Amino acid sequence: MRNEEGFANTGFEIGLYTLGDMVPDPVSGKTISARQRMKEITEAAKLADEAGLDIFGVGEHHRLDYAITSPSVVLAAIAQMTKQIKLTSATSVLSTIDPVRLFEDFATLDLLSDGRAEIITGRGAFVESFPLFGYDTDDSAALFSENIELLLKLNENEKLTWDGQFRSSLRNADIAPRPLQEKLPVWIGVGGTPSSASRAGRLGAGMAMAILGGEPDRFKPLVDVYREAGIRAGHALEDLKVGVTGHGYISETTQQAKEEFYPYYSNYKSIVSQQLGHGEGKMSRFEFEKVAASDTALFVGSPQQIVEKILHQHELFGHRRFMAQLDIGGLPFGKVAKSIELLATEVAPVVREATRKDNVLVGV
């Protein structure tokens, strides 16, 4: 269902995100080029839009084994080939980005996309951007704290006077352009620390939880901390938005999904472990079966299995958004496209209908 402005009006939003990793296909041994990866990312966004999904996000990395360094540029291209889907970073590494530049870029994207831009901010797992842009990793937490507060002020004010520790001062500065939306929706990515959840609540930003495995129940305290901090700070409960992001793959049956996804998920785990300096981190099939079980947060299975996992988490968190990363570990685009189709046609309608009444009643 779409509202008068043409945007999805579902209560519960379902979408995709990609980090644009470029890794060898564990089956063929081939690695696609950055150009081909970018073509596949934009095609995935187009497919998601045409299929009626609600949001598409792209991440930010500054390495040769990832295709995307500038989410706003990629999303601006996607804006021209899509009509309705919301467009977000996932995430913008706010410790090493000038908040003014970030706001300007996404306000511009908002104008180009007729009001579809959002920002998910975070500190990120990689550190390459720190020396690249002249920052000290020891200042990561302080940089993020200062920059998120400034970003939210930029979102509120056409002119701003501001002083901080890391950035030059602003003196009655024009903050332009202004977005088409009254304000850009800003979310904070939270991995698992209560302090991050509390800050997101205090600031009134959305909280996007990265739940990449294990039992989802362990994240319930973070949601409680987030909402309690937000209410204490004077924010209305309905404005305290919670989203879940996670890895996934969908096929006709759960067994088929596991058979098809295991080589690529194992490949992903091994490569990321090496990228972060943790060794090879190879995953056995037995270990994969454990992390892909029905009571875990890895969204792998039949459409019905994915529906059940999303609804179980909705019972825990009362969240209003789910975003899946479907293209990890060198997974061929044909399989990604099929997974997108199943998410849009067999998962999303069921989840939206099942959560519609809950969202109306609790205002989340």
Sequence and secondary structure as in RCSB ss.txt:
>XXXX:A:sequence
MRNEEGFANTGFEIGLYTLGDMVPDPVSGKTISARQRMKEITEAAKLADEAGLDIFGVGEHHRLDYAITSPSVVL
AAIAQMTKQIKLTSATSVLSTIDPVRLFEDFATLDLLSDGRAEIITGRGAFVESFPLFGYDTDDSAALFSENIEL
LLKLNENEKLTWDGQFRSSLRNADIAPRPLQEKLPVWIGVGGTPSSASRAGRLGAGMAMAILGGEPDRFKPLVDV
YREAGIRAGHALEDLKVGVTGHGYISETTQQAKEEFYPYYSNYKSIVSQQLGHGEGKMSRFEFEKVAASDTALFV
GSPQQIVEKILHQHELFGHRRFMAQLDIGGLPFGKVAKSIELLATEVAPVVREATRKDNVLVGV
>XXXX:A:secstr
 B TTSSB  SSEEEEEE  B    TTT     HHHHHHHHHHHHHHHHHHT  EEEE    STTBS S HHHHH
HHHHTT SS EEEES EETTSS HHHHHHHHHHHHHHTTS EEEEEE  S  THHHHHT  GGGHHHHHHHHHHH
HHHHHH SEEEE  SSS  EEEEE  S  SSSS  EEEEESS HHHHHHHHHHT EEEEE  SS GGGGHHHHHH
HHHHHHHTT  GGG  EEEEEEEEE SSHHHHHHHHHHHHHHHHHHHHHHTTS      HHHHHHHTSTTSS EE
E HHHHHHHHHHHHHHH  SEEEEE   TT  HHHHHHHHHHIIIIIHHHHHHHHHHHHHHH  
